[in-house]
Amino acid sequence: MPNLTHDQELTVQFRPSRLLALPAGVFLAACGDKPVSRAAPQPYDAVQDGEILIPPVDPKYLRGTMARAEVDYAGPEAPDTIVVDTFARRLYYVLEGGRAIRYAIAVGREGLAFHGSAHVGRKAEWPSWTPTANMLRTQGEIYRDYAGGMPGGLYNPLGARALYLYRGGRDTYFRIHGTADDTSIGRATSAGCIRLFNQDAIELFNRATIGTEVKSRTLEESIALEGAKMDDADGYPVPFVPGADLAADPAPDQAAQG
């Protein structure tokens, strides 16, 4: 993935306005003595992860099939494979016996999504992040305070966990990672990386191993297994309505080609 695209991914996630836009409950949960789950399903309650308290996911972001679930799986992939469906905005971790864990994800905007295959080359808990030279040169007013690196933390762009995708022994600059921006999950809002709720990023991190294969579905594969999709007014995928324009399979970007 070219550095510029990677920079755009991080710019989308890490802006002061992002923090201001987060629900007040996020900050209250982060500093309160007794976190309140706000009736979120148990997997999305507040999580004390070492010294960091991850706030609960607001139930309004868990509508439909947005919550993690073990489901029947009809795809051809072997167990211990991560399957990314950028069209349905779902990620599957394949289990034995025709089953899989399904997660909701945020993906890249058209033309910027992960394509092809890769493998997990590195894993990190609360990964640190350092802006690139290009980010410092072009957006120094935002990133200069982090020139020496940004320690892992709740509002670090990579969230609670990160899986680093490699191909042919080289980093693709694509990541599967957590995010504090729960509003983005289920939408095509990033510049290429694959985001999950922090609670889901931790769960997937615990399942995947170094060497786990990661595959991206084509549009044809997605339609065959998930049905045709289109975006609703809020940017979430819904069943395709005849007469509407179905998005074409975006062309692989440079990183996806190797």
N, C-alpha and C positions, 0 to 999 in steps of 0.2 A: 504494500500500500504506500503510495508516495507520501512524503512527510507532510505536504500541504493538506492532503485529505485527513491524515491523522491529526494534524493541528486543528482542522475544522471540527473534528469529532470532539476534541477536548474543549474547544471554544464554546461549542453548543452546550456542553454540560457545565462548565465552570465559568460563571459570570456572577458578579455580585447580585445582579437582578434575580438570578435563579434562587439565591438564598432568601431574598426578600419575598419572593413569590411563594415560597413554601408555606403550607398551613401553619398557623401559630402553634397548633398542637404538636408539631414536630419538635419545636424548640422546647416547649414545656415538658414533653416526654423525655427529652435529652438531658434535662437538668433537674427533674423532679425526683423526690425520694421514692415515691411509690407510683411507677408508671401505670397508666390506665390503658387497657387494651381496646377501648372504644368498640367493644363487641366484634372485633375482627375474628375471623376463623382462627383457631388455635395456631396453625402453622404461621400465621402472620401477626401474632402477638408481638409485643416488645421483646427484644432479645438482648440479654446482657452477654456481650462477646468480649471476654477479657475486661479491659477497662472502659470499653465503649458500649453505650446503650443504644441499640438500634430501635427507633420508634416503630410502633405498629403501623401496618398498612391500613389506610382508611378503607372500610368495606365498599365504598362507592367505586373504588378502583378494582374491585374483585367481582364485577358483574359477569354473568354468563359463564364462560369457560376460562376466565382470567386466573382463577386460583389453581395452584398446582394440584395435580391429581394423577393417580395411577390408572391407566386406560388400556383397552385393547389396542394392539398395534399391528397393522397389516403390511407395513413396509418390509423390504427385503434385507435390511441391514442386520448385521450380527449384534449380539449383546455387547455392551460396553462401547456403543457407537453413539455419538451425539449427532442428531439430525436437525438442521436448521431450516425452517420453512419461512422465508422472508415474506411470502405472499399471504399466508394465513397468520403470520406473526406468532408462530409457535416454535418451541424447541422441544425435542424428544430425547430422553436418555433411554436407549433400548435395553430392556431386560430379557431374561429367559422366558420361554413359553408364550411368545406372542403378546407380550405386555411391554409397556413403556411408561416412564414418568413424563407427563406433559407440563410444560411451563409456558407462560405468556412472556413475550419479549418485545423490546423496542429494536428496530432495525434501521439500516441506512436508507436515506432517501433514494429515489430512483437513480440508478447508475452508480451508487456508492455502496451497495450492499455486498456482503461476503458471498462469493461464488466458488464452486468447485469443491475441493477437498483439502484437508490439512490434518494436523494432529496436535494434541496438546503437548507443547514442548517445555512449558514451565507453568508452575502454579504459585500464587502468592496470596497470603492473608494480609488484609489491609495494606495493599501495595502502595509504595511511594510513587510519586510522579514528578517528573522534571520537565518544564517546558523546553521545547526545542529551540535551537538558535533562530530559526525562522519565526517562531512565535514571539521571541523576545525582540526581534528586529521589527516586525510588522505591528505588534500589539504590546509594546513594552509597557504602556500605562496599566495594562491589566496584569501582566505576568512578571514584571521585574522583581516584585517581592518574593517570587518563588524560583528565582534563577538558580538558587542553590538546592532546589528540590522541595517538594511538598510532602511532608510525612503522611503516612496512611491515616485515615480518619473518616468520620461520617460524611464529610462534604468533599473529600478527595474525589476527583472525577471517576476513579476506578472503583469506588465503593468498597464493600467489605471483602470481596474476593475477586481474583482475576485468573482466568485461564488464558495463556498466551499461545496463539496459534502459529505453528511453524509448518513450513513446506520445504522439502529438500534440504533440511538442516538450517534453514534461514527463517528469521522472524518475518511474518507477513505484515506485522503491525495491526492485525485484527485481534481483538480481544473479546472474550465472553466475560462480562463483569457485572458487578452490582451497581446500583445507583441510588442516590437519595431522592431523585426526581421521579416519584411514583406516577406522576401524571403522564410521563412519556411511555410507560409500558403499554404495549398493544398498538403502538403507532409507529409510523415511519418518520422518525424525527432526527435520527443521528446521521453522522457522516460516514457510517460504515460498521462501527463496532456493534456488538450484540449485548444489550443490557437486560438485566433481570431485576426484579425486586431484590433487595439485599438478602432477605430471608431465603429466597430461591437460589441466589448465587452461592450462599453457604451450603445449601442442601446439594446442589449440583457439584460443587467443589469437593464435597466429601465422597461423592460417587466416582467422579472421573479420576483417571490416573495419568501419569506421564505416558504418552504414547496413545491415549484414547483417540480414535479416529473421529474427525468432525467432517460431516458432509452437508452440503447445501442442496436442497431440492431445486429442480428446474420448475418452470411454470407448469409444464405438462405433468410432472410428478405431483405437484401440489394440487392441481385440479383433480387428478385421478384419485387422490387419497383424502383430500379435504373438501373438494367441491370448489367451483369458481368463486372468487371473492372480489368485493369492491369496497371502497371506504365509505363509511357513513359520514354525516355532517361533522362528527367529532373526530374523524380520522381513524376510527376503529374498523377492522375488516368485518364485513357482513356478507351473507350470501349474495351472489351476483344477481342483479335484476336485468332481464332481457331489455335491450334498447339502450342500456348504459354502456359507456366505454370501459372495457376491461383493460387494465394496464398491461402493456407488453412486458415480456421478460427483459429487464434492463441488461444492457451489455456489460459483460464482466469488465471490471476496471483493471488497471495495470497490476495491482497487487494480486488479484485473483488469478491472473495469468502466470504469476510466478516471479 
